[in-house]
Every structure is written in C-alpha cells, then in structure tokens.
Amino acid sequence: MASIFENARHGRALAQALDAFAQVPLLRAGLRLGLFEALRTPQDSEALAGRLGLAPDLVAAWARNLQAQGWLQKTGRKAPGSPGQEKGDAYRLAPATVWLLDAPEAQSLHALLEYAVDTMADRLGALPDLMKGAERPLFGGGDEAQRMAAITRLVEPRALRAIESIPGARHPQRVLDIGCGRGDYLAELLTRYRDAIGLGIEIDPGVAEQARRRLAEADVTRRAEVLVGDFRSMELPRGNFDLILLNHNFHYFAPAERPALLRRIKSRLNESGVVAVQTLVLTEGILPSLLGLQAGAALFDLLLRAHGNLYGLPSATELQQALLDAGFASTGEVAVMPGGAVRIVWGGTSPPPVREAS
C-alpha cells in the first residue's frame, strides 16, 4: 500500500498536470481580450474589468489563477479607493508574461497558444475514439496551417545559421524552397546573398500570395518567384539548383511517397548541390529532457499521427538512409536547437571531401 507521502507526491504530480493544462487557455484569454496589454499599467481586477467591459468576477478569478501560477504578480499595495483585504490588490505582469508580449518571436508564441487550444486539445480529446479506429481528421482546416507556419518560425534564425554550416550550402546561386509557406526562409536567404535567385513552391494559393508579399517586403522580387502547385507532379522551370529546402514539411509526405520525392529533388540539383530537410525528430537525453524538447517532440509526433493526412516524425537515421537510397552521395545532420530535437538532415550530390592525412 502506498504511504501517505507517496500519495501526496502522486497527487501533487496530478495537480501540476491540471495546472499546466489550464494555463494555456488562461494565457490565450489574456492575449485575446487585451488583459495583459492593459496590465502593463498595474491595476486591480475590478478596474481591469471595467476598463475592458468584462465580467468582474471572472476577471478576478482569472487574475488569481495566473498569479498563483506565476504569470501575474501582486504589487503589494492596494489600488486607490479599494477597500478590503483582498479586493483592490493590484496586479502587474510577471517577467515571463512581459517576454510573451514583447519577445521577437511573440507572434509565433501566440500562434502556439492558439494551436494548443483549438487543435491540440481537440485531437487529444478524441484519442480514445481514434485509438479504437475512428476516422482521423484532416489537417489544414481553418487557420491550422497558418498557425503551424507561424510556430515553425520560432527556430528560423537558428535554422538559417545551421544551413550555412552545411557543406556546399553556403552562398548558393539558385535556391528552391519546396512548401515555402509565407516565404520567410527564401526572403532571408536572398537578402543575405544578393547575387542569388530563388523559387518558392507552395500548394496553397492564399499562402503563396503571402509569400509574394513577403518577398516584396524584402525587396527581392526581381530575383524570386513563387509558383502554386505540387512539387512532385508540377512542371518546373528549366535549370537546376544549388540548394533545395524542405522546412518542417517532410511529415506531409507518406513514407511510400518519400523515395520518389527525394529522387526528384536529386534530379533538380546541380553537380555539387545540397538538399536540406529541417524537421523535428524524436530524441532522448538529459538536455532535451531539461529543455522540454523530448516531451515536445513526442507530443508533436502523436498529434501528427492523429490526422489522416499527416505522418509521424522521421528519425535522423531513417532520413539519412532515405537520402542514400535516393542516390545522394553524402549525408549529414546539423542540430538547430540545443539537444538536437530540431535538426537539418542534408544530402549532397557530391561525395564528402577527402581529408589529407596530417
């Protein structure tokens, strides 16, 4: 029989899980309703509710919850004219909440919260039925694809640095971005390499138009083009490429489709060209565990498999072998994030250089 201390420890673990589950919708409410923005100026919950035209009791309960979870802090003083021991306690933003509002990646962080509430919760709630054989829903409805694209931009600066460390990928003259999304990677690469030209391929016409606007904002439209279509079957412009990108979209291709995809990619690379496949991978270890990346990758893999048109995360080893099977002469991988949960697995058409013996 478990001791009272074991029961307390297990109960605390369950309570922490419930608290973590509740934090996401509470944070999203704070962002959507402007509660956090209003709390840049410390104030009590009654004043906050009045300012935004919200229900005072729910605002007070919301603030108590986020203060208990560390996202808000009490200022240690009463707001002017607020009687009572509890009523009138003024709240201010905790440092983590200021970061959530002001970080350079704020847009991506907010998209992650929206995705967690609107997609993750629904798919995880449906797991009992899905595990019993219910039809798996298709990914891409509503704003799902847009949010996922915004989330993947969290690692963009690190990923661009990682690409530059790949043999043969630095200073490409012609770049092809398959599934280019909003065009952020293509725009950044063409901004860095002023003599390069680029082609983006995007299957969604609306997203392709966003990519064209992003390229225009970067002032690289004279050296870039975005086409709508499926890379696997569409007719492509003449000429091969020095660098081909697949950023966080390899899981859109069924395992049976991947050999043909990689062979077609290889056929469109120059003699010394490189393909760079950026993907989250399942990983274990102390650092991924401490950073939350081990759990995050496992959760993302589960969510992918809960859809009828998405597939599980590949392992880096499996991906390298698939590149070799497709005829690439060399392969390797570069970690994008500490712990290696996000990696770029690359394949080159040329053999690796032979090192001279010292």
C-alpha positions as CSV (number, residue, x, y, z in Angstrom):
1,M,0.0,0.0,0.0
2,A,1.3,3.4,-0.9
3,S,2.3,5.6,2.0
4,I,0.7,8.9,2.7
5,F,3.9,10.6,1.4
6,E,3.7,8.7,-1.9
7,N,0.0,9.5,-2.3
8,A,0.8,13.2,-1.6
9,R,3.6,13.1,-4.2
10,H,1.5,11.5,-6.8
11,G,-1.4,13.9,-6.0
12,R,1.0,16.8,-6.5
13,A,2.1,15.5,-9.9
14,L,-1.5,15.3,-11.0
15,A,-2.3,18.8,-9.7
16,Q,0.7,20.1,-11.6
17,A,-0.6,18.4,-14.7
18,L,-4.0,20.0,-14.3
19,D,-2.4,23.4,-13.6
20,A,-0.3,23.1,-16.8
21,F,-3.4,22.1,-18.8
22,A,-5.3,25.2,-17.5
23,Q,-2.6,27.7,-18.1
24,V,-2.8,27.6,-21.9
25,P,-6.4,28.8,-22.3
26,L,-5.9,31.3,-19.5
27,L,-2.9,32.8,-21.3
28,R,-4.8,32.9,-24.5
29,A,-7.7,34.7,-22.9
30,G,-5.2,37.3,-21.5
31,L,-3.9,37.9,-25.0
32,R,-7.2,37.8,-26.9
33,L,-9.0,40.1,-24.5
34,G,-6.2,42.6,-24.1
35,L,-5.9,41.8,-20.4
36,F,-2.1,41.5,-20.4
37,E,-1.7,44.6,-22.5
38,A,-3.9,46.6,-20.0
39,L,-1.8,45.2,-17.1
40,R,1.3,46.9,-18.4
41,T,-0.1,49.5,-16.0
42,P,-0.7,47.7,-12.7
43,Q,-4.3,47.8,-11.5
44,D,-6.8,45.8,-9.6
45,S,-9.2,43.3,-11.2
46,E,-12.2,45.5,-10.8
47,A,-10.6,48.4,-12.6
48,L,-9.3,46.0,-15.2
49,A,-12.8,44.5,-15.9
50,G,-14.3,48.0,-16.0
51,R,-11.7,49.2,-18.5
52,L,-12.3,46.3,-20.9
53,G,-16.0,45.8,-20.3
54,L,-15.7,42.3,-18.9
55,A,-17.3,40.3,-16.1
56,P,-15.6,41.5,-12.9
57,D,-15.9,38.1,-11.0
58,L,-14.4,36.2,-13.9
59,V,-11.6,38.7,-14.4
60,A,-10.8,38.5,-10.7
61,A,-10.8,34.7,-10.8
62,W,-8.6,34.7,-13.9
63,A,-6.1,37.1,-12.3
64,R,-6.0,34.9,-9.1
65,N,-5.2,31.8,-11.2
66,L,-2.4,33.4,-13.2
67,Q,-1.0,35.0,-10.1
68,A,-0.9,31.5,-8.4
69,Q,0.8,30.1,-11.5
70,G,3.4,32.9,-11.7
71,W,2.3,34.8,-14.7
72,L,1.0,37.7,-12.7
73,Q,2.3,39.3,-9.6
74,K,0.7,41.4,-6.8
75,T,2.2,44.8,-6.4
76,G,2.0,44.6,-2.6
77,R,-0.3,47.6,-2.5
78,K,-4.0,48.5,-2.9
79,A,-5.3,50.4,-5.9
80,P,-6.6,53.8,-4.8
81,G,-10.0,53.6,-3.2
82,S,-10.2,49.8,-3.0
83,P,-11.4,48.6,0.5
84,G,-10.9,45.2,1.9
85,Q,-8.1,42.7,2.4
86,E,-8.4,41.0,-1.0
87,K,-10.4,43.4,-3.1
88,G,-8.3,46.1,-4.6
89,D,-5.0,44.1,-4.7
90,A,-3.2,45.5,-7.8
91,Y,-1.7,43.0,-10.3
92,R,1.3,43.5,-12.6
93,L,2.9,41.4,-15.3
94,A,5.5,38.8,-14.3
95,P,8.7,38.8,-16.3
96,A,7.6,35.7,-18.3
97,T,4.5,37.5,-19.3
98,V,6.4,40.5,-20.5
99,W,8.5,38.2,-22.6
100,L,5.4,36.6,-24.0
101,L,4.2,40.0,-25.1
102,D,7.5,41.6,-26.3
103,A,9.8,38.8,-27.5
104,P,10.9,39.0,-31.1
105,E,9.1,35.6,-31.5
106,A,5.9,36.9,-29.9
107,Q,3.7,36.2,-33.0
108,S,4.9,32.6,-33.1
109,L,4.4,32.2,-29.4
110,H,0.8,33.4,-29.6
111,A,0.1,31.1,-32.6
112,L,1.4,28.2,-30.4
113,L,-1.2,29.1,-27.7
114,E,-4.0,29.3,-30.3
115,Y,-2.9,26.0,-31.8
116,A,-2.8,24.3,-28.4
117,V,-6.4,25.4,-27.6
118,D,-8.0,25.0,-31.0
119,T,-6.2,21.9,-32.4
120,M,-4.2,20.1,-29.8
121,A,-7.0,19.9,-27.2
122,D,-9.5,18.6,-29.7
123,R,-7.2,15.9,-31.1
124,L,-6.0,14.7,-27.7
125,G,-9.6,14.6,-26.5
126,A,-10.5,12.4,-29.5
127,L,-7.7,9.9,-28.8
128,P,-9.9,7.2,-27.2
129,D,-12.1,7.1,-30.4
130,L,-9.1,7.4,-32.7
131,M,-7.3,4.6,-31.0
132,K,-10.4,2.4,-31.5
133,G,-10.3,3.1,-35.2
134,A,-12.4,6.3,-35.8
135,E,-11.6,8.2,-38.9
136,R,-8.7,10.6,-38.4
137,P,-9.5,14.2,-39.2
138,L,-7.6,16.0,-41.9
139,F,-5.1,18.7,-41.0
140,G,-5.4,22.1,-42.6
141,G,-8.9,23.3,-41.7
142,G,-9.5,26.9,-40.6
143,D,-6.3,28.6,-39.6
144,E,-4.4,25.4,-38.7
145,A,-1.8,25.6,-41.5
146,Q,-1.2,29.3,-40.9
147,R,-0.7,28.8,-37.2
148,M,1.7,25.9,-37.8
149,A,3.7,28.0,-40.2
150,A,3.9,30.8,-37.6
151,I,5.1,28.3,-34.9
152,T,7.9,26.9,-37.1
153,R,9.3,30.5,-37.4
154,L,10.4,30.2,-33.8
155,V,13.5,28.4,-34.9
156,E,14.1,30.3,-38.1
157,P,17.2,32.4,-37.1
158,R,19.0,29.3,-35.7
159,A,18.0,27.3,-38.8
160,L,19.4,29.8,-41.1
161,R,22.7,29.7,-39.2
162,A,22.6,25.9,-39.3
163,I,22.1,25.9,-43.1
164,E,25.3,27.9,-43.5
165,S,27.3,25.2,-41.8
166,I,26.2,22.5,-44.3
167,P,29.0,21.6,-46.8
168,G,28.1,23.2,-50.1
169,A,25.1,25.2,-48.8
170,R,26.9,28.5,-48.2
171,H,26.4,31.2,-50.9
172,P,24.0,29.3,-53.2
173,Q,23.3,30.9,-56.6
174,R,19.9,29.2,-57.1
175,V,17.6,28.3,-54.3
176,L,14.4,26.2,-54.4
177,D,12.1,26.2,-51.3
178,I,9.6,23.3,-51.5
179,G,6.5,24.2,-49.5
180,C,7.8,27.7,-48.9
181,G,4.9,28.8,-46.8
182,R,5.0,32.6,-46.2
183,G,8.4,32.8,-47.9
184,D,10.4,33.8,-44.8
185,Y,13.3,31.5,-45.4
186,L,13.5,32.3,-49.1
187,A,13.3,36.1,-48.4
188,E,16.1,35.9,-45.8
189,L,18.4,33.8,-47.9
190,L,18.0,36.1,-50.9
191,T,18.6,39.1,-48.6
192,R,21.8,37.6,-47.4
193,Y,23.1,36.5,-50.8
194,R,22.4,39.4,-53.1
195,D,23.5,37.6,-56.3
196,A,21.3,34.6,-55.7
197,I,17.9,33.9,-57.3
198,G,15.1,31.8,-55.7
199,L,12.0,29.9,-56.5
200,G,9.3,29.0,-53.9
201,I,6.6,26.3,-54.5
202,E,3.5,26.4,-52.3
203,I,0.4,24.3,-52.8
204,D,-2.0,26.7,-51.1
205,P,-2.7,29.8,-53.4
206,G,-3.5,32.0,-50.4
207,V,-0.3,31.2,-48.7
208,A,1.6,31.6,-51.9
209,E,0.3,35.2,-52.2
210,Q,1.5,35.9,-48.7
211,A,4.9,34.6,-49.8
212,R,4.9,37.0,-52.7
213,R,4.1,39.9,-50.4
214,R,6.9,38.8,-48.0
215,L,9.4,38.8,-50.9
216,A,8.2,42.2,-51.9
217,E,8.8,43.5,-48.4
218,A,12.3,42.1,-48.5
219,D,12.8,43.9,-51.9
220,V,13.9,40.7,-53.6
221,T,11.1,40.1,-56.1
222,R,13.3,40.7,-59.1
223,R,15.3,37.6,-58.1
224,A,12.4,35.5,-56.8
225,E,9.3,33.7,-58.0
226,V,6.6,31.8,-56.2
227,L,4.6,29.1,-58.0
228,V,1.4,27.4,-56.9
229,G,1.5,23.6,-57.2
230,D,2.7,20.2,-56.0
231,F,6.4,19.8,-56.5
232,R,6.0,16.1,-57.1
233,S,4.0,16.5,-60.2
234,M,4.1,20.1,-61.5
235,E,6.2,21.3,-64.4
236,L,9.2,23.2,-63.2
237,P,11.2,26.0,-64.8
238,R,14.4,24.9,-66.6
239,G,17.7,24.8,-64.7
240,N,18.9,23.1,-61.6
241,F,19.5,24.4,-58.1
242,D,22.4,24.7,-55.6
243,L,20.2,24.4,-52.5
244,I,16.8,22.9,-52.1
245,L,14.9,23.4,-48.8
246,L,12.2,21.3,-47.1
247,N,11.4,23.1,-43.9
248,H,9.1,21.4,-41.4
249,N,7.0,19.7,-44.0
250,F,8.6,16.2,-44.5
251,H,5.8,14.8,-42.4
252,Y,3.2,15.8,-45.1
253,F,4.6,13.1,-47.3
254,A,3.6,9.5,-46.8
255,P,6.5,7.1,-46.3
256,A,5.7,5.4,-49.5
257,E,5.9,8.7,-51.4
258,R,9.2,9.9,-50.0
259,P,11.6,7.8,-52.2
260,A,10.1,9.4,-55.4
261,L,10.2,12.8,-53.7
262,L,13.8,12.6,-52.8
263,R,14.8,11.2,-56.3
264,R,13.0,14.1,-58.0
265,I,14.8,16.6,-55.6
266,K,18.2,15.0,-56.5
267,S,17.4,15.3,-60.2
268,R,16.9,19.1,-59.8
269,L,20.2,19.7,-58.0
270,N,23.4,20.9,-59.6
271,E,26.5,18.7,-59.6
272,S,27.5,19.9,-56.2
273,G,24.0,20.7,-54.9
274,V,22.5,20.1,-51.5
275,V,19.1,19.3,-50.1
276,A,18.4,20.5,-46.5
277,V,15.5,18.8,-44.7
278,Q,14.6,20.6,-41.5
279,T,12.5,18.5,-39.1
280,L,11.7,17.8,-35.5
281,V,12.9,14.4,-34.5
282,L,12.2,12.1,-31.6
283,T,15.1,12.4,-29.2
284,E,16.1,11.4,-25.7
285,G,18.7,12.6,-23.2
286,I,19.3,14.9,-20.3
287,L,19.5,18.1,-22.2
288,P,16.3,17.5,-24.4
289,S,14.5,16.4,-21.2
290,L,15.5,19.5,-19.2
291,L,14.6,21.9,-22.1
292,G,11.2,20.2,-22.6
293,L,12.2,19.2,-26.2
294,Q,11.9,15.5,-25.6
295,A,8.3,15.8,-24.4
296,G,7.5,18.4,-27.1
297,A,8.8,16.2,-29.9
298,A,6.9,13.1,-28.6
299,L,3.7,15.2,-28.4
300,F,4.1,16.6,-31.9
301,D,4.6,13.1,-33.2
302,L,1.4,12.0,-31.6
303,L,-0.5,14.9,-33.0
304,L,0.8,14.3,-36.5
305,R,-0.4,10.6,-36.3
306,A,-3.8,11.7,-35.1
307,H,-4.5,13.2,-38.5
308,G,-5.5,11.4,-41.7
309,N,-3.1,13.4,-43.9
310,L,0.0,13.7,-41.8
311,Y,2.6,11.2,-40.8
312,G,4.9,10.6,-37.8
313,L,8.3,12.2,-37.3
314,P,11.2,10.6,-39.1
315,S,14.3,9.7,-37.2
316,A,17.5,11.4,-38.4
317,T,19.0,8.0,-39.1
318,E,16.0,6.9,-41.2
319,L,16.1,10.2,-43.1
320,Q,19.8,9.9,-43.9
321,Q,19.3,6.3,-45.1
322,A,16.4,7.5,-47.3
323,L,18.7,10.1,-48.9
324,L,21.4,7.5,-49.6
325,D,18.8,5.2,-51.1
326,A,17.7,8.0,-53.4
327,G,21.2,8.3,-54.7
328,F,22.7,11.1,-52.7
329,A,26.5,10.7,-52.4
330,S,26.8,12.2,-48.9
331,T,24.6,12.9,-46.0
332,G,24.9,14.5,-42.5
333,E,22.9,16.4,-39.9
334,V,23.2,19.7,-38.0
335,A,21.4,20.4,-34.8
336,V,19.2,23.6,-34.9
337,M,18.2,23.6,-31.3
338,P,20.2,22.6,-28.2
339,G,19.6,18.9,-27.5
340,G,19.1,18.2,-31.2
341,A,15.3,17.8,-31.3
342,V,15.1,20.1,-34.3
343,R,17.7,19.1,-36.9
344,I,18.6,19.7,-40.5
345,V,19.4,16.4,-42.3
346,W,21.2,17.1,-45.5
347,G,22.1,15.2,-48.6
348,G,24.7,16.2,-51.2
349,T,25.2,15.1,-54.8
350,S,29.0,15.2,-54.4
351,P,31.0,12.8,-52.2
352,P,32.4,14.3,-49.0
353,P,35.8,15.9,-49.4
354,V,38.7,13.5,-48.6
355,R,40.8,14.8,-45.7
356,E,44.5,14.7,-46.2
357,A,46.5,12.8,-43.5
358,S,48.4,15.1,-41.3
